[in-house]
């Protein structure tokens, strides 16, 4: 059974908490961490932008990533939300089992 980290950017802490809580309540993730402030630089619609954003990161099972992306896209305020993931290759076996037990089958 594969597990993954996920990374989601949002516009403010309130939205970060909404996204994190929603994903945990729906058992799409075992854990979501909110990092309350960062500064992002990016190109959007041909212009370089600089914005304050928050970050939601966490752990889930790999087979839930598509559903996680769909859920975030439905509740996110951005037109094109950043939702990415990468595999967890190794870790504390007890923690990895906990991820499995706290996410939907």
PyMOL commands that set and color helices and strands:
alter all, ss='L'
color gray80, all
select helices_A, chain A and resi 13-25+62-75+93-102
alter helices_A, ss='H'
color red, helices_A
select strands_A, chain A and resi 3-10+31-44+47-61+83-87
alter strands_A, ss='S'
color yellow, strands_A
deselect
rebuild
show_as cartoon
